[in-house]
Amino acid sequence: MQVTVTQFKAKCLSLIEKVQREKCSIVVSRHGQPAVELVAVEKAPAPLFFGRASGTMTLHDDALATGETWQADA
């Protein structure tokens, strides 16, 4: 489907709803030349919050160890 900028301005919301509902595209022309294309966005699955960094880190040693022994009861 192709509409002019003037038609798009007048019917913007209804055209957006049509694209979402019918999964079609609309070309908006300006001065008789195609300017933009309106297409529906495919919904991407939401990333998992917990566990998304799983396997990205490696622990090699105790990060808080100084290598010295000390006596806490003095």
N, C-alpha and C positions, 0 to 999 in steps of 0.2 A: 504494500500500500504506500502511496506517496501523497504527502500533503505539503502545502506551502507554509512558510513561517507564520503568516497571518492566521491560517486555519489552525495551526498548532497552538498558537497563543490563545485562540478562542476556545479550543477544546482540549487543552493540555491534560487535565485530570482524567477525562473519559478515554483519551487515547492511551494513556499510561495503563489504565485498568484493562483496556482491550488487549494490550500487549502482554500483560501479566496473565490474563485469563486464557487467551488463545495461543500463547507462546509464538506469536508472529513478530514481524518487524515492521517498522514504519520509517520511511525515508522522508526527512524534512528537507525541502528545497528552498533555496534563497536565490532570487533573481533567475529562476529557471534552472539552476544547477543544484545537484544534490549537495547538501551541507553536512548533515549528520544522519545517523541511523539509530533508531530507538529499538533496543532488543531487550528481552527479558533476561534477568540474571538467574543463573542456576544456583540454587542454594547449596553451599558447601556444608558438609557435616561439621558441627562444632567440635573443636579440638578438646580432648580430654584434659581436665585440669590436673587431676592427680595421676602421677605416673608418666607424664609426658617427657620427663627428663631421664627416664629409666634407661640405664645402659650408657649414659653419656659421661660418666665420671669413673675414675679408677683410683682407689686408695692404695698407696704403696707402703705406707708405714704409719706409725702413730704420729700425728702432726704436732702433738703437744709434748712429746718426749724430749728431754734435754740430754739423755744419755748418762746423766749423773744420778747416783743413788743418794738419798737423803733420809734423815731420820725425823719423823714428824713428832715423836714423843720425846721432848727434851726437858 
